[in-house]
Amino acid sequence: MSQEPSNNLASLFVVSAPSGAGKTSLLKEVISEMGSVETSISHTTRTKREAEIDGVDYHFVDVESFKSLVASDAFYEHAEVFGNYYGTSKSSIAEQLAQGIDVILEIDWQGARQIREQLPQSHSVFILPPSKEELESRLKGRGQDDDETILARMNAAIDEMSHYNEYDYLVVNDNFSEAVIEIIAIIRAERQKLLLQQKKYAQLLCNLLE
């Protein structure tokens, strides 16, 4: 894994996609290849799956604890999805950014809209599947849901995809490797923006222009 140095001027990347578009797998590969990038760990009330680890995949909490966090204004946003609650922790993201780590937040379009309103300096990416047929095939291939649930997820996916034009960047996950390269290119491009580079190289610029 190649490690890119932190410049202590980290950014938040908000990434959305319909269920089954391959978002999680793509972002895991991006993080593996880049370094100085991590996903935000959300809180959820849904049941932990067998392969998941508390504090790594999600912070798994009960409904009462989740509502207590909502009452204390601990989340940038929170929502109910398929009967479970999800929330984005303010303190968790702030801590990662303060360490110079770029943060990737996986979230639906409604949550992304709320994040952009509160953190307009964030960058947003939407990931699309190559077709409806491929999306349905991927959902069925998981082997986790019955036909009724698959239909509900497909309907939700169409609604999610209709909001793609609210985002800064668009990536189509047809070829996995190419999609990874495109997401990495987005992050690297944002790291090179003038304002960040001016801060990062303030002393160099001062010396060069004396």
N, C-alpha and C positions, 0 to 999 in steps of 0.2 A: 504493500500500500504506500503510495507516495503521499507525503505530508506537505501541505502548503502552509507557510508560516502565518500566524495570526497577526493582524495589524492593529488589534485593539479597537477597531472601528467596525464593529460587526453589524450585520443587517438581518432583518427578519424576512423570510420568504414564505408567503402564504400559498399553499398548493392544494388545489381541489381537483376532483375527478369523480365520475360516477363509480359506484361499486363495481368491481370487475375490470376496470381499465388498467390495472397493474400498477397503480400509484405506489403502493407500499414497497413492492419489489424494486421498482425503479429508484426510489429514494434510498433504499438500503444500499444499492450499488453505487449511487452517487456519493453517499457518505463514505463508503469503503474506499473509493478512488481518490477523494479530494482531501480529506482531513480538514480540521478546523470548521467542520459543519456537523451539527447534530439536529435530531428531530426534537420538537417539543413534546413532552410527555403529558398527555391529557388525563384528566380525572374521568372516570366512568363508573356507572352503577351496574353495567352489564356483567354477566358471569365470566370469569376468567376461563379461557380455553386452555386445553391441556399443555400446549407448547409455550404459552405466554408466561411472562415473569412480571410480578408486581413491581412497579418502580422502574421497569425497563420498557415494557410495551405500553402499559397504562398504570396510573395509580387507581387501583380498584377499591372503591368505597361503597358503603351501603347508602340507601336513599336518604336516611336521616342525616348522615355526615355530609352528603352532597348538598342538601338544602341548607345546612348550617354554613357551609362555605359560600353559597350564594348570598345568604343573609349578611355575611361579613364582607361582601364585595371582593371576593378573592379571585374572581374570573373576569377576563376580558369579555368573554361570551360563554353562554351555555345553552344547550338545546336538548330536546327529546328526540331521539331517532329510533324508530322501530321499538318503542316502548322502554328504551333505556336513556339515561341522562349522560351527557358529555359536557366537559367544561375545560376552558383554556386558562391555566393558572398565570396570573400576572407576575407573581414572585419568581416562578420557575423560569419564565422567559427573560425577565430582567437579570437574573443571576447569570444565565448563559451568555447574554449579550455583553454583560459587564466583564466577562472573562475573555472577550474578544472572539467568541465563537459565533459564527453565522448560524441562525436557527431556522429550521424548516418546520413549518406548522401545517400538518395535514388536517384539512377542515372542509366542510361543505360550503356551498355558495352563501348561505345565510350567515354563517359564522364569519366567512371571509369578508363579507360586507361590513359587519360590525367591527372586525379588526381594522379594516382600512379606515373606517371613520375615526377610530381612536388612535391609530398609528399610521397616519398618511404617508410616512416615510418608508413603509414596508413595500415589498415587491410581490406581485402575485402571478402565479402560473396556473394555467388550466391544462389538464391532460385528457385527451379524447381517445377512445378506442377507434380502430380503423373502420368499423361497421357495427350496426346493431346485431348482425348475425354473430360476429366474433365476440361481442360483449356477452350475448346470451350463452354462447358456448363456454366462455370462461367462467361464468357464474355456475353453470351446470357442472363444469369440470371440478369444482371445489368439492362436490358431493356432500355439502353441508345443509342444503335447503330442499324442501319439497317443491312441487310445481307451483303451488299457490304463492309461496314465498318468492320464488324466482320471478313470477309475473309481477309481484309487488315491487321487487327490486328493479325490474326493467322499467316499470312506469316511473319509479323514483329517479332512475338514471336519465330518462328523457327530460324530466323536469330539471334535473341538475345541469344537464348539457346545454339547456336553453340559455344559461347564464354565462356561457363562455366569454361573451363579448364585454364582460365587466372586468376582465383581467388584463394585465400588462403583456403577458406572453402566452402563446398557445403551442402545445406539443402534442403530436399524434403518436401514440404508442402502437405502431405497426411492427417495426423492427426494434426489438428491445435495446440492442447496443446503440443504435442511432439515437433513440430517445434519451438514453443516458447521456450521450455526448452533448445533445442539445440542452439538457438541463444544466450540465456542468458549464457549458458555454454561457448560459444566462447568469449563473452565479459569478463566474469569472469576470464577465462584462460589467456587472454591477460593482464588483470590487475595484474596477479601474476608473470609476466615475471621478470626475475632476475634484469634487469637494473632498472625497475620501483621500485621494492621492495628495492633495494639498496638505491635509492634516498629517498624513503618514510621512511625507517627505518635507515637512516644514523646514527642518534644519538644512537639508540638502539644497532646497530652493533658495534659502537665505544665502548660503555660501556661494551658489552659482551666480546669483544676481548682485552680489556685492560690487 
